[in-house]
Amino acid sequence: MRIGIIGAGNIGGNLTRKLTALGHEVVVANSRGPQTLEDLAEETGATVALASVAAEGAELVIVTIPERAIPSLPAGILGGAEPGAPIIDTGNYYPLRDGRIADIEDGMTESRWVSNRLGRPVVKAFNGIRAQHLLERGTPPGTPGRIALPVAGDDPVAKAVVMHLVDELGFDPVDGGGIDESWRQQPGTPVYTADLDAVGVRDALRQARPERPARFRG
């Protein structure tokens, strides 16, 4: 599958490593330009590009940048992706880093806010696992205690594609509901960075409460 990755930080870089190792064709971009990604390209075989063209021809796009950077993405940045290509949002709102975002403070889920600004439906995934664990702790299906990751989104077809990708990367996918339910996997919830198995993730999603913890409010 041709996958465009916008953002090459800890999560974006490790997804590039994992996905190229699985044989996917990955095009990766960051805000600083392709020349800053030469080492990652040499390590993984990924193609590096300007962010404005990273999604061209992509069958799936991963947006993995700080919330504060979402409004600065070029208009139409996802327009070149294949029709119906799932858009994965891995982001989290951290007010100390991102500044205060009023809509999120008022209760909008982070990924609904991202979706509104991108003008495209998104699927929330990979936001609640540490980058090093994403790289190192994937295991084959059926492994006892296999780490599970919640996946939230409104489009069942797009969500199914993302859940298959989660499994391919070595984790059990758990349906986290629609994007307006994705607060259950935001920072400060029981599932966040907990490395639970599928049963544990389902329990943690049920136990979550919509009130944002004080340390994650602006």
Secondary structure, 3 states (H helix, E strand, C coil): CEEEEECCCHHHHHHHHHHHHCCCEEEEECCCCHHHHHHHHHHHCCEECCHHHCCCCCCEEEECCCHHHHHHCCCCCCCCCCCCCCEEECCCCCHHHHCCCHHHHCCCCHHHHHHHHHCCCCEECCCCCCHHHHHHCCCCCCCCCCCEEEEEECCHHHHHHHHHHHHHCCCEEEECCCHHHHHHHCCCCCCCCCCCCHHHHHHHHHHCCCCCCHHHCC
